[in-house]
């Protein structure tokens, strides 16, 4: 069992709320984690059709039949149960009654906001973070191998065939999630769409271009992308354009939440292929973004991440506004530092609000830490420093 950084936050939430909901992609370790944290809790999975049929016969009786903490996996599979949960938790009037887990963000959040607002703490568990693997003593010397291997817990079991793992993951995802979220007529077309998205990782999203390349309409591309987002496969990074003129790019950038799955979709089967791959920079940037997202999920404060780019090409990879402070993060896959790496950061500083405090970091694949003018240069193992 690799210790998860979200554990402390889950324990705190269980003490403070009657319901805790843990969302995240399939196979990110949600069930394993909560079972490990609460071994005496009553666990039940709504994935099992027989269980669902039995529960539906008497939902109130089911919810009140146990006096201990109840863990319900894939709770969104019985949407009507949330109304019963509301009545039960209000009657008992105590914290730590239920833990829900789910892998379909949209379906689960829709029911929670309707029925359980104010009664539930919502947390997200993503695949393993680099720091979690490092603390567990996993072999991480070769970053390219780590990026190709990915961060799903199953990929770190001994003798795991990652090719088989991710192909099975995709097939299972298509059958279990895609069909349930939306009526997709052709799963092969959707799988092709998924691969086309992989080729655009780290880029500004152009839905019309993506749709044309896949032979689908703009609206279909938009709908399918929302499926990928709701099931935690991809995430759209929004641009930061407050207090700027119309010359700022306002389309989002596309990132995958796991580099192993991304590499599989790009037909990268070995870490050494990344060194010469045309998407080497995008893969490293995607890795850094996913790590930032995991770190924000583990922290108590609400941290928003954006990117900034104008229509002449000036760009900052990640921008984190907190009050009057703007933290700029530039990401480079190289092991040495060039003066060109700082152009976007320096330009942003000349045009931003003079009252804003600007902190800047360069995250690269090297080992030395030092200061370049007002920018702190760090290696990827210290990503969390950019959020402090």
N, C-alpha and C positions, 0 to 999 in steps of 0.2 A: 504494500500500500504506500504510494507516494503521497506524502503530506501535502494537502492542498492549502493554498494561502487564503482561500475563502472560508475555511473552517471556523475561524474565530468570529467572523461576521455572521455566519449562520447561527452559531450558539447564542450570540447577543440578540439576534432577531427573534429566536424562539422564546427567549425570556421576556421580550417586549411586545410581541404581537401574538394574537391567537392563531394566525395563519402565516406561514412562510412559503413563498412560491419561488422555486429555483428553476430557472429556464436556461436553456443552452442547446447546442447541437446534439444530435444523437451520438452516443458513445463518447461523450466528453467526461463521463464519470459521475454524473449526478446521483444515480441510484447507489453506486458503490460508496460514495462519500457519505450520504445521509444514513445509510445502513451502518457504516462504520462509526459515525458520530453517535447514533442512537440505536444500539443493538437490541434494546428491549422494546422498541416501538413496534407497532403492528404495521406490517408492510403489505400492500396489495397493488397489483398492476392492472390497469384498465386496458392494457394491450390484449389481454386474454378475452376472447368473445364470450366464453362461458362465465367468466367473472362478471363481465358487463351485464349479461342477461340476468344473473342472480341479483346483482345490486339494484337493477332497475325495478325488480319486483317490489322492493321495500327500501327505498333510499334513506328515508329517515331512520328506520330501524337499523340499517347498516351503519350509519354515522354515529348512532348512540349506543352501539353494542359493545364498544370498547372504552375503558376508562383511561387508557394510556395514549400517548402521542401516536397519531396515525399518519403513515406515509403513503400517499396515493401517487403512483407513477402514471404519467400520461393522462392527467386528470381531464384534459380537454376532450377526451374520447366520449365522456358523458356530460355534455354541456349543461343539462338541466340540473345536475347535482349541486351546482354552485348556489342556487337559491335555497336549497335545503341546508347547505353548509352555513349560510348566513344566519338562518334561524337557530341552528344548533349552537354556534359560537356565541350568539347573543344571549341565549338561555343559560349557558354554562358560565359565561362572563369571566373566563380566565385565559391566560396566555399559554402558548405552546400546545395547541390542540391538534393542528394539522400541518403537515408539510406536503405541498404539491410539487411535483416535478413535471416538466414538459419540454418537448422539442419543437413545438410549433408556436412561435412567438405571437403571431397575429390571433390565432384561435383562442389561445389561453388568455392573452391580455384583454381581448374583447369581452370575455365572460367575467373576468376579474373586475374590470372597470364598471361593469353593469351591476354586479351583485355584491362585491366585497370591498369596495372603496373604504379606506380608513381602518380596515381590519387586517390588512395583509402587508407584509414586507416583501418586496420583489427583488430578488438577487439573480445574478447571471453567472453561470459557471461555463467557461470556455475550455477548450483543450488545454493540456498542460502548458505552463509557461516555462521559459528558459530557466528562470531562477528556481522554479520547483524541481526541474530536472537536475540542476546543479547541486541543490541541497540534498537530493537523493543519491548523489554520487554517480550519476549516469555519465557515460563517455561522450564528452562534448568538444573534444579538441578540434575536430574538423567541422567548421560551421556549415560548409556546403552539404556535408552528410546529414547534419541535423535538419537543415532546411528541407532536404529531399525526403528524409524520414518522416517529418511532420511531427505533430504534437498530440495526436489522439493517444490516450493511454495504451490502446491495443498495439500501437506501432512500437512500443517500448518493451513489449514482452519478448522473451528470448526466442530467437529463430523466427521472427515474424517476416513473412513474405509481404512487403508493403504493396507490391503490385496487385496481389490477390486481395489484400486487405481493402485497398481503395476502390478496386473494381467492384468488389462485393458491396462496399459502402454505397457506391453510386447506384448500383442496381436496387439495393434495399431502399435507398432514399427515394428513388423514382417510384417504386411500387407502393411504399407505405405512406409517403408524405405528399408527393406531387399529385397523385390521383385523389387524395383526400382534400387537399386545399383547393384545387381547381380541376375542372374536367379538361385535361390536356388530351387531345385526340391522338397525338403521336408522341410516344415517349422517346422514340429515336430522334425526332426533331428537337425535342427538349434537351436530350443529351448532347446533340450537336450545338445547341444554343449555349449549353453549359461550357463546352470546349471553346466556343467563340468568346465567351466572357473571360475565360482563362487567358486568352491571347491579348486581352485588353486590361489585365491587372495593372494597377498603378497609373492608368491613363484617364484623361478626361472622358466621361461617358457621352457617346453620341448614339442615342437610341435609334435614330433613323438609319444610321450606317450599320449598326448592329443588326437591326431587323432585316435590312436589305441583304446583308451577307448570309443571313440564316434563311432567307426566303419567307419571312413572316412580316406582318404589318407592324407599324410603330406601336400601336396599342397592344398587340400581342406581346411584343418584346417588353413593354412596360409591365404587363401583367405577369409574365414569366419571371422578370427580374424581382418583382415583389414576392414571388414564391421563394426564390433563393434567399432573399433577405429575411423573410419570416421564419425560415428554417435554419438560420444562422450559417449559411454557406458563404454568402458574400455580405459586404456592408458598403454602403455608399458614404463617402466622406464629403461633407458639404463644404462649399467655399465660404470664406469669411469676406464679407463685402460691406460691413458697416462703416459708415463715414467715408466711403470712397465713391468715386464717380462711376459713370456707366462703362468705363473702359475695363472694369474688372470682370473676369470670367465668372459666370454664375451657374455653370453646370457642375455636377458632382464628379468625384473620381471613384473608380471601382476597385475594391480590394477584396481578397479572399481571407477568411478568418483562419485558415490553416494552410501552411505552405506545402505540406505533404500532399494534400488533395490537389492543390494547384499544380505541383510538379507532375503528378500523375496525369492530369488533364493535358499537360504540355508534353507528355511522353518522355519526361526526364526520369530515368530509372536508376541513375547513380549520381552521387554528389559531385563527382569530378566533371560531369557534363555541364554543371552550372558555370564553372569557371570560363568556359568558352561560349556559353549560350548568349544569344542576342538579348534575352530578357534578364540577364544577370543582375543589373541594377534594379529592375522592377521587383525581382524576387527578394532581394535584400531589403528594399523599401517596404515590401509587403510584410516581410518578417518583422521589421521594426514596428510597423503600424499595428499588427496583431498583438505584439507584446505590449504596446501602449494601451490598447483596448483591455487586455487582461489586467494590467496594473490598475486602470481606472475602476474596473469592476471590484477590485480588492480593497479599494479605499472608500472611506465613509463619505468624502466630499463629492459633490456633483461636478465632474470635470468634463468639459466639452472640448473636442478636438476638431480643428478645421484645417483646410489648406488655403493658401492665398496665391493668386496668379492674375496678372493683368493680360490684356490682349496683345501686348508686344513681347510676351514670353518671360517677363520677370516673375519669379516664383519662389515661394517658400513651401517646403514639403508639408510641414505640420505647424499649425499655429494654435496655441492654447491660451485663450484669454481668461484671466482670473482677476476680476475687479479692474483696477487701472493698470495691471501688469500684462504684457503680452510676451509669452514665451515662444520663441521661434526655434524650430528644429529642422535642420537640413540633414539629409541622409545620403551617404555615399558608400558604395560597395567596395571601393578601393582600400588598400592597406597603407597608402601614403596620402598625404594631404597636399592639395594644390590651392593656390590663391584664387582660382576660378570658383572654388566651392563656396566662397563667401559672397558672391555677387548678389544673389537674391536677398540674403540677410541684410547686406549693407544698403541695398536699394530700398528695402522696406523701411529701414530706419530713417531714411531721408524724407519719406512721404507720410509717415504715420503721424497721428496727433502728438504734438510736442509735449503734452501733459502726460502722455502714457510712458510707463516705465517698460523698457524692452530688455528681456533676457534672451540670450541666444546660445544655441548648442549646435555642434556638428557631431553627428553620430557616424562613425566609420568602422571599417573592418580591421583596424589596426590595434595596437596595444598601448601606445603612448597617450598620456593625458597631459595637456598643456593649454595655455591660453593664447589665442591669436587675436590681438586687439581686444575687443570686448566679447569675443565668442569663446566659449569653453569647448574644447575638443575632448570627446569621450568615446570609449569603445562601446559596442552594443550591449555588453554585460551590465552597464550602468544606466540603462534606459530610464529606470525609475527616477533618476536624479532630475530628469526634465519635468517631472510632475510635482516635485517637492515645492 
